[in-house]
Amino acid sequence: MDKHKLYWLLQIFGWLCFALVNLFFVSLARGITPIQIGAYFSLAIFYFLSTHFFRFLIKNNNWLSFELTRLISHVLIAVLILSFLNTLVQVLINWIFGTLHLMDDFRPLVLLANLFTSFLFYSLWSLLYFLFYFLDNYNSSLKYQARINEIKLIHLRNQLNPHFIFNALNSVRALVDENPVKAKSAITQLSNILRYSLIMDKHKTIPLAEEMNTVKDYLNLESIRFEERLKVIYDVEKKAYDYKIPPMMLQTIVENGIKHGISNLMKGGLIEIKCTIGLLDDLYIWVRNSGHLKQDKSPKKKGEGHGLANTIQRLKLIYGNRASFKIFNYGNEFVVTEIKIPKQNVNLE
């Protein structure tokens, strides 16, 4: 059920039950009269309106973002004020319905009892309201984390695909006799990629330098396979290394360029990675690869087409609308992927 509808349902049902329960106990003692029904329903309506106003105050002044001690102090003050008003309203309702007894209703003990009862009801309402909010927030956080983990697992699966490992191991095997030193370096690079894939779920974002190291290891391994058919260019501003990006994001883009672009070209092609800082201090990442982006809207086979879609989802989950992702043809020979990472991501843990 929609949270807005649930709130109104609980408000109406809760304070209606308040009036009915009070009338039930009154009926056990001395029976029910129309005056008592009017009085208790009037009091329930005031509780309904005052708690709704309290909710408006909480939302309009953004109390839910306060620190715990500040939130508790504000809530206590508001509950006390509402309790005093409620006590005065009870006196006013008794006067309107002709049930006010000056000698009895204005005794200090009676006023304190009414004040204390009002305080309890408002405190209970506040407890339920904030408990529901924090539980809902916690559930949203769990869903967010579950989605992140799902995306990471898909990335991990894509990264550890058997084709890449098979090609890399074949390339290393060919180097063992021909160039042992290069073969040893290739094994280290493959090990770095596999280790990075296994530990990438420790952080939501990682330094750009770490991601670049993995990308370089990956491209070095692919260079062994493609030889002179693969040309790589890096153009990264020094300030760009102060930023953090989602792990495996750049790696996925580069791997996509190799798999769907360069590997399909007889003469091979170019991979260019450029990272610059924009006018508003946002990080821009461009990956240009040889190939052509097909505007194919036909359904993908199972296991295909996850990489870019998951990259877009991860950016939205982490940054909302502050990040952007674009992929387009650049002339007839290149595909460009452009990613914007917001300024707030600098030194983000």
C-alpha angles and dihedrals in degrees: 000000000000112000092230092054091044091054093053092044092053093044094053096039094044098052092039088057089048090058095043095048091050091049090049093056092044090053090055091055106039111346130259127284129186088249092058091047090052093046097050094043089049090053091048090051090052091050088049094051096041095049090047089052088049089054090049089052091050094049098038093051094040095237090161090072093055123110113261097255092048092046093051093049092050092047093049092051092047092047091050092050092048090048092054091048091048091052090052091047091053089056090047092049091050089051092049093049093042095244097113115124110190095199094049107030095050097050110121093237093052092047091048091048091051090046092049093047091050090048090053094050094048091045091051091049091049092048092051093044095051093039090055091047095050093044090050090048090049091051090049089051091051091050090048092050092046090053091048091050091048091052091047091051091051090049090048090051091048092047093050093047112149093236093062093045091045092050093045094049091047090052091050092047090054090053098048095087098024099048114001093179092054090044090054090050091049091052089052091050092049090048090051091052094049092046091048091051091053097049100037093100092068093085137032090220134015135196114281088234091063092050091047091053090055092046090051091050090050094048092046089056091047089049089061089056098041096033110181091357090078123065120184128196125186122196110170124160114228092236090056090072088067089069131083127218135187110280117259091013098113090035090057092050093049093046089049090053092051096044100043100026122027098027089060094054120087092212094042118224152215135305114194123183118193127178120185139162116243129219092270092047093256117145116244120198120192123187114187118187135172113257141067129273111231116213092220113163095177116120115275121237117251110284095020131108096020099118103072094034091054092047090056091047093050092050090051093047094050103035106016111206094341092085127060138198127198133171122183145149115270104205116312098304108047142053118208125202115195123191127182119203114193123245092244088071092074109120090353113166 
